[in-house]
Amino acid sequence: MLCVIDFCRARYGVQLENGPFQRRIADFLWMMIFGALSLLVLSAIPFFRSYILGVSLVFMLLYVWSREHPDATINIYSLLSLKAFYLPWARLCLDVIFGSPIVPDLLGIIAGHLYYFLTVLHPMAGGKNILKTPILIQNLVARWRIGAPGNYSSQPERTSGGAFRGRSYRLAR
């Protein structure tokens, strides 16, 4: 189960970072913080009580990704092709069929929809963006230079002396 969670987090999280959130690292961090906090609040409701929220956070990422890429075609177990818009609900059904609890998946879908509604749908309908990324998060990302391009030079640094003085060869890309 953890392998599937890590694969989904890596796949959909990276696609969100490289797609809609490219050059917006502070917004992506704020989405994750808001998702974690909303999942904690939702899990305090007795009906939604859940102690492990990793699956829920992955489902939140999956839900936001499916809304950002609604027309992408997804192939599930090489048996079923469907639009990405329906992927969270298909995964929910598959988890129920395989005997997993439904509550963590529902928590993730609710948190993802809450984020997407407050940041995309409500402003598109003429409302105000309620979940604007706080200045504190933007300043932290800028201060720590998270997502900033590195200072990579084409030639490695030369050091004088040292135990190893081998040659290096650059491989063709």
TITORKOL-525039 format. One record per residue (C-alpha): x, y, z; residue in three letters; residue number from 0. Coordinates in steps of 0.25 Angstrom, whole numbers, plus 5000, padded with zeros to 4 digits. Example, Ala and Ser with C-alpha at 12.3 -4.5 7.8 and 13.67 -1.06 7.14 Angstrom:
2
  east  north    up  rest   nr
  5049   4982  5031   ALA    0
  5055   4996  5029   SER    1
//
This chain:
173
  east  north    up  rest   nr
  5000   5000  5000   MET    0
  5011   5010  5003   LEU    1
  5018   5007  4990   CYS    2
  5005   5011  4983   VAL    3
  5004   5024  4991   ILE    4
  5018   5028  4988   ASP    5
  5016   5025  4974   PHE    6
  5004   5034  4973   CYS    7
  5010   5045  4982   ARG    8
  5022   5045  4973   ALA    9
  5014   5045  4960   ARG   10
  5003   5054  4962   TYR   11
  5011   5064  4971   GLY   12
  5022   5065  4961   VAL   13
  5012   5067  4950   GLN   14
  5006   5078  4958   LEU   15
  5019   5085  4961   GLU   16
  5024   5084  4947   ASN   17
  5010   5089  4941   GLY   18
  5001   5098  4948   PRO   19
  5010   5101  4960   PHE   20
  5023   5103  4952   GLN   21
  5030   5115  4957   ARG   22
  5020   5116  4968   ARG   23
  5027   5108  4979   ILE   24
  5021   5116  4990   ALA   25
  5007   5114  4985   ASP   26
  5009   5099  4984   PHE   27
  5015   5099  4998   LEU   28
  5002   5107  5003   TRP   29
  4993   5096  4996   MET   30
  5000   5085  5004   MET   31
  4999   5093  5017   ILE   32
  4985   5096  5015   PHE   33
  4982   5082  5011   GLY   34
  4989   5076  5023   ALA   35
  4982   5086  5032   LEU   36
  4968   5084  5026   SER   37
  4970   5069  5027   LEU   38
  4974   5070  5042   LEU   39
  4961   5078  5044   VAL   40
  4952   5069  5036   LEU   41
  4958   5057  5043   SER   42
  4953   5063  5057   ALA   43
  4939   5061  5052   ILE   44
  4934   5047  5058   PRO   45
  4929   5042  5045   PHE   46
  4942   5045  5038   PHE   47
  4951   5040  5049   ARG   48
  4964   5036  5043   SER   49
  4978   5035  5050   TYR   50
  4987   5033  5038   ILE   51
  4985   5044  5028   LEU   52
  4996   5040  5017   GLY   53
  4986   5034  5008   VAL   54
  4976   5046  5009   SER   55
  4988   5055  5006   LEU   56
  4991   5047  4993   VAL   57
  4976   5047  4989   PHE   58
  4976   5062  4991   MET   59
  4988   5063  4981   LEU   60
  4981   5054  4972   LEU   61
  4968   5062  4973   TYR   62
  4975   5075  4970   VAL   63
  4983   5069  4958   TRP   64
  4970   5063  4952   SER   65
  4964   5077  4952   ARG   66
  4976   5083  4946   GLU   67
  4977   5073  4935   HIS   68
  4962   5069  4933   PRO   69
  4964   5064  4919   ASP   70
  4976   5055  4921   ALA   71
  4973   5040  4918   THR   72
  4977   5031  4929   ILE   73
  4978   5016  4927   ASN   74
  4975   5008  4940   ILE   75
  4982   4994  4941   TYR   76
  4982   4993  4925   SER   77
  4967   4990  4926   LEU   78
  4960   5003  4927   LEU   79
  4962   5017  4920   SER   80
  4956   5029  4925   LEU   81
  4957   5044  4926   LYS   82
  4966   5049  4938   ALA   83
  4954   5057  4943   PHE   84
  4948   5044  4948   TYR   85
  4960   5038  4953   LEU   86
  4958   5041  4968   PRO   87
  4945   5034  4968   TRP   88
  4950   5022  4960   ALA   89
  4961   5021  4970   ARG   90
  4951   5022  4982   LEU   91
  4943   5011  4976   CYS   92
  4955   5002  4974   LEU   93
  4959   5004  4988   ASP   94
  4945   5000  4993   VAL   95
  4946   4988  4984   ILE   96
  4959   4984  4989   PHE   97
  4955   4985  5004   GLY   98
  4961   4998  5008   SER   99
  4954   5008  5017   PRO  100
  4946   5019  5009   ILE  101
  4948   5030  5020   VAL  102
  4963   5034  5016   PRO  103
  4959   5035  5002   ASP  104
  4947   5043  5004   LEU  105
  4955   5052  5013   LEU  106
  4965   5055  5002   GLY  107
  4954   5057  4992   ILE  108
  4947   5067  5001   ILE  109
  4960   5075  5005   ALA  110
  4964   5075  4990   GLY  111
  4951   5080  4986   HIS  112
  4951   5091  4997   LEU  113
  4965   5096  4992   TYR  114
  4961   5096  4977   TYR  115
  4947   5102  4980   PHE  116
  4954   5114  4988   LEU  117
  4965   5116  4979   THR  118
  4960   5114  4965   VAL  119
  4945   5112  4964   LEU  120
  4940   5123  4973   HIS  121
  4950   5134  4967   PRO  122
  4945   5129  4953   MET  123
  4931   5132  4957   ALA  124
  4934   5146  4961   GLY  125
  4938   5144  4976   GLY  126
  4951   5147  4983   LYS  127
  4962   5138  4984   ASN  128
  4960   5134  4999   ILE  129
  4973   5125  5000   LEU  130
  4983   5134  4994   LYS  131
  4997   5130  4998   THR  132
  5002   5137  5011   PRO  133
  5014   5147  5010   ILE  134
  5020   5139  5021   LEU  135
  5021   5126  5012   ILE  136
  5026   5134  5000   GLN  137
  5037   5140  5009   ASN  138
  5041   5127  5014   LEU  139
  5042   5121  5000   VAL  140
  5050   5133  4995   ALA  141
  5059   5133  5007   ARG  142
  5062   5118  5006   TRP  143
  5063   5119  4991   ARG  144
  5054   5107  4989   ILE  145
  5052   5104  4975   GLY  146
  5062   5114  4971   ALA  147
  5071   5110  4959   PRO  148
  5085   5106  4964   GLY  149
  5098   5112  4961   ASN  150
  5103   5100  4952   TYR  151
  5115   5103  4943   SER  152
  5118   5095  4931   SER  153
  5132   5092  4937   GLN  154
  5134   5085  4950   PRO  155
  5142   5093  4961   GLU  156
  5157   5091  4961   ARG  157
  5163   5087  4974   THR  158
  5178   5087  4976   SER  159
  5184   5075  4982   GLY  160
  5175   5064  4989   GLY  161
  5176   5049  4989   ALA  162
  5170   5046  4976   PHE  163
  5174   5053  4963   ARG  164
  5166   5045  4953   GLY  165
  5161   5050  4940   ARG  166
  5146   5052  4938   SER  167
  5139   5050  4924   TYR  168
  5125   5057  4921   ARG  169
  5116   5047  4915   LEU  170
  5107   5051  4904   ALA  171
  5093   5055  4907   ARG  172
//
